[in-house]
Amino acid sequence: MSSINDTQTVEDRFFFDHDAAKTWPARSYGPTWNGFVTPRVDRATLVAVLADVVTDDETSYLAYAVHEDGSAALVDIEGSVDHLKADPTSGLYDLGALGWTLWATAS
């Protein structure tokens, strides 16, 4: 795993703990959460990750939406909704807010 700090800006990649074969680019990382990385991603990466999450049998998500105002929502099988909002300065989405178990690829 890469050495990650609170302000690192990299073009590193991350993956879910259950599927290291699929990776996505991280523009930066926030503080680690329970030992896992918290990638900050651009809109295109967010859409790609969410599209994969709702079709992955290992997750409990059914649908997602990413809106023009920078907000995003992810709905799980129980009807709960997780919300994300792009940072107004960087335009990046902090996946750490979702509490997912993600790892950085070795760099």
C-alpha positions in Angstrom: 0.0 0.0 0.0 1.2 3.5 -0.8 2.2 5.8 2.0 -0.7 8.3 2.2 -1.0 11.5 4.1 -3.8 14.1 4.6 -2.7 16.4 1.8 -1.0 14.1 -0.8 -1.9 14.9 -4.4 -1.1 12.0 -6.7 -2.4 10.1 -9.7 -2.5 6.9 -7.6 -5.1 4.3 -8.0 -7.4 2.6 -5.4 -9.5 -0.5 -5.2 -12.2 -2.1 -3.0 -10.9 -4.7 -0.6 -13.0 -7.5 -2.2 -11.7 -6.8 -5.8 -8.2 -5.7 -6.4 -8.5 -6.3 -10.1 -10.6 -3.2 -10.6 -8.8 0.1 -9.9 -9.7 3.8 -10.3 -7.6 7.0 -10.2 -7.5 9.0 -7.0 -6.7 12.7 -7.4 -5.7 13.0 -3.8 -6.4 11.2 -0.4 -7.9 12.4 2.8 -7.0 11.0 6.2 -7.1 7.3 6.5 -10.2 5.7 8.1 -9.7 2.6 10.2 -6.6 1.9 8.1 -8.3 2.3 4.8 -7.6 5.1 2.2 -10.1 7.8 1.5 -9.7 8.8 -2.1 -10.8 12.1 -3.5 -12.0 11.7 -7.1 -13.2 13.8 -10.0 -16.7 13.5 -11.4 -15.9 11.1 -14.2 -14.2 8.7 -11.7 -17.1 9.0 -9.3 -19.6 8.1 -12.0 -17.4 5.1 -13.0 -17.1 3.9 -9.4 -20.8 4.3 -8.6 -21.8 2.5 -11.9 -19.6 -0.4 -10.9 -20.9 -0.5 -7.3 -24.6 -0.8 -8.3 -23.8 -3.7 -10.5 -21.4 -5.5 -8.2 -22.9 -8.5 -6.4 -20.6 -7.9 -3.4 -22.3 -4.6 -2.5 -25.8 -3.7 -1.4 -26.4 -0.7 -3.6 -29.2 -0.4 -6.2 -29.0 3.0 -7.8 -27.1 6.3 -8.0 -27.4 9.8 -9.4 -24.9 12.5 -10.0 -26.4 15.9 -10.5 -25.2 19.0 -12.3 -25.0 21.0 -9.0 -22.2 18.6 -7.8 -24.4 16.5 -5.5 -24.6 12.8 -5.7 -26.7 10.1 -4.1 -26.3 6.3 -3.7 -29.3 4.2 -2.7 -28.9 0.8 -1.0 -31.3 -2.2 -0.9 -32.9 -1.0 2.3 -33.8 2.4 0.8 -31.1 4.3 2.7 -29.5 7.1 0.7 -25.8 8.1 1.0 -25.1 11.7 -0.1 -21.9 13.2 -1.5 -21.2 16.8 -2.5 -18.2 18.0 -4.6 -15.8 20.2 -2.8 -16.6 23.7 -4.0 -12.9 24.6 -4.4 -11.4 21.5 -5.9 -14.6 19.9 -7.4 -13.5 16.6 -6.0 -15.7 14.0 -4.2 -14.4 12.6 -1.0 -15.2 8.9 -1.0 -14.2 8.7 2.7 -17.6 10.0 3.5 -19.1 6.6 2.4 -17.1 4.5 4.9 -15.9 2.1 2.2 -13.0 -0.3 2.7 -10.6 0.9 0.0 -6.9 0.3 -0.5 -4.3 2.3 -2.6 -2.3 0.4 -5.2 1.4 0.2 -4.6 3.3 3.0 -6.3 
